[in-house]
Amino acid sequence: MRTGSDVIVVGAGIVGSSATYYLAASGVTVALVEQTHPAGGPSGKSSALLHAFYLLPELSQLAIRGREILVSLPEISGEGPFVTEIGMMWVCGNDNEASWKAAAERIRGEGALIETLSPQAFANAAPGFALANVALALWEPEYGYADAFGATNAIARAAKARGARIMQNTLVERLVKEGDRISGVALADGTVLKADAVVLAAGPWTRRLLATVGLDLPLHVERHPMAVLDAAGKARQVMPFAWCDDISCNYARPDGDGVILAGSWAGGGTGVRHEQAGRPRFVDNPDDYMEGVEESESVEILETFAARVPAMAELGIRPGYAGLYDMSPDDLPVIGAMPGVDGLFVSAGSSGHGFKTGPAVGEAVARLVTEGAQPALAPFSPSRFKVA
């Protein structure tokens, strides 16, 4: 059986769903193919922190636009809101103070609210947080976190309302190549879907699908555990904002008043990677990894907060969960047309930046397919690596 579309998008995470929406909104005949359901993979397990702060300008631009899209979802989809604007607080030590100040000044020029706080100003804004080794804090009052599952599904439904074909519980077995061009995908049931272009937004499954046509990218998959801390109705009191600590290498946010989500963070993408934080476990098979979190892992995460936020030590530990990051060698996304083959566009290697930038990446990928090169995607081109 053969069916046809202008574009096939593989993967209904935040990027794939958003690309599908913007392609459909521009009048393209598009099919979105997902092996489970929208946000059924890493997007649905994202901590969904929202912030504009990045040292790389293009990441900031995508994150700013990503938030704009998420905030506008009630108008786009008739659903929501999905964004909780509690602000985002960052702290760093002396080593990164100068570069962070410069980035904050640039980001203000790009239209996002971001304030630089002295250690004393941080102490005033964050009672209960210790000052140890803090040289600078950044405060982003418009940011916070999103409902990753809800937002992704709302975007997918909005794409369907625009005429996109949404194929859930449908496994793509391989890409289909004719000559030097990708011409579609083959499904596990033998169906071949034909298209003029394929957008591969399959996250940890990207390399598996590229291999079916002899292509590759230097990506690996990491398992990232998330501790879920029982705050007994005091989550916003203990952790009043979304948080990232460049010194203690951790991040957290409240989820309502009941719990706090917390994880470890090695600094990739915003500064020099903190190798002392360690790398999470590598995952060979994204279909078979430990999705639960051992209590010892949650305790290890919690211990990184002990000096900075003593009140965290009083919280209970609920069962945690683990998601997957598809990582690139330089901790930056891999987005663009695949060299050496026509008709194939990839968005992979999100490296932990995926959800906050995802709506804007999807929008930019849709324009890449229909209009050509997009400046905001230039640093992320697959051509920076040997791809075959």
Secondary structure as UniProt FT lines:
FT   STRAND          2..10
FT   HELIX           14..25
FT   TURN            26..27
FT   STRAND          30..33
FT   TURN            38..39
FT   HELIX           42..45
FT   STRAND          49..50
FT   HELIX           57..71
FT   HELIX           73..77
FT   STRAND          83..84
FT   STRAND          88..92
FT   HELIX           94..96
FT   HELIX           97..109
FT   TURN            110..111
FT   STRAND          115..117
FT   HELIX           119..125
FT   TURN            127..128
FT   TURN            132..133
FT   STRAND          136..140
FT   TURN            141..142
FT   STRAND          144..146
FT   HELIX           148..161
FT   TURN            162..163
FT   STRAND          165..167
FT   STRAND          172..178
FT   TURN            179..180
FT   STRAND          181..187
FT   TURN            188..189
FT   STRAND          192..200
FT   HELIX           203..205
FT   HELIX           206..211
FT   TURN            212..214
FT   STRAND          220..230
FT   TURN            232..233
FT   HELIX           235..238
FT   STRAND          242..245
FT   TURN            246..249
FT   STRAND          250..255
FT   TURN            256..258
FT   STRAND          259..264
FT   TURN            269..270
FT   HELIX           275..277
FT   STRAND          281..282
FT   TURN            286..287
FT   STRAND          292..293
FT   HELIX           295..303
FT   TURN            304..308
FT   HELIX           310..314
FT   STRAND          316..327
FT   TURN            329..330
FT   STRAND          334..337
FT   TURN            339..340
FT   STRAND          344..348
FT   TURN            351..352
FT   HELIX           354..371
FT   HELIX           375..380
FT   HELIX           382..384
//
